[in-house]
């Protein structure tokens, strides 16, 4: 885990000045997958793992950024360089470019507790932490909605993933002990306290996901095709958020099977998020878990974004007692699953998942209990106990 004081010392050695420190969290999404670019509902929670930035202003316009994980220092002289370079600095360059008009450059040192490529939104954590740092160093007022939107745009234009806004919003607005029910059309936010009798286990399959591979954008294109078909019959349909399953059935004859199944996932998943929010408020964990299970089946069969390792992880978790539900989380094609577990059994369940997954796949998973953490902030030493690096078994922190 990143020790912020250690990071500050490393910055001083590297750049010869005292930095300010910032952090933004990764996330898991409890339910509402691939709904955010369809104007739908999502229910993420911020991780208690973050990407950290130590930063200080420079007298010229260059951004010099060093990554502890990649052991690289890169100078970004021209923020308008061609967009995608397929390098980790795309995110930093993108955010700096999108937040146009920021005066001056910065030295930055980045370190992260959020595993990369595990579907835990390490890229949004990096974008939001850097964007917040650059605004703060320039003494600009920080509007978190604008920051989230700017980071989403950076991801579109500089990383090439036409993502929704869920990851950037939760990196900005995460709250300790609570999940966020977010309407991605209106950005209306409702907080859902996570009951102490429930635990969320994050189970990393250790198979890296490749969102940029084009599959993500292909799903978006399928959804857009579905909207065009629906809108011919139901003119008010601007996005899949506006459609019902009955309407989708009505245009069955005009939709290729693949488009039909993609749309069926999104429309049903939106309804599941609303039902899950009610179940959580009513402390009906069986109902909540059942919706999580349904979400996984739909992502696997209709949306086709799961993979053999995620399915194995979910099946193993579901086969254990005291597990209410399990599913893949994030974009898919690898990365992490979550299991919703009764707090009394969490140690046993996590041990059994580790053993059985390794036995089934030969891969050693990383399984940990995740508590909901806070959104982006400048770091003050009083936070050390919360976010400093001494919380048991860490993950892969590439
Ligand atoms: C990625 C994207 C998000 C969202 C999820 C799938 O994490 O960045 O915007 O679409 O996939 O729910």
Boltz pocket constraint, residues with backbone or C-beta under 6 A from the ligand:
constraints:
  - pocket:
      binder: B
      contacts: [[A, 29], [A, 32], [A, 33], [A, 34], [A, 35], [A, 36], [A, 37], [A, 119], [A, 121], [A, 163], [A, 164], [A, 165], [A, 166], [A, 167], [A, 330], [A, 331], [A, 332]]
      max_distance: 6.0
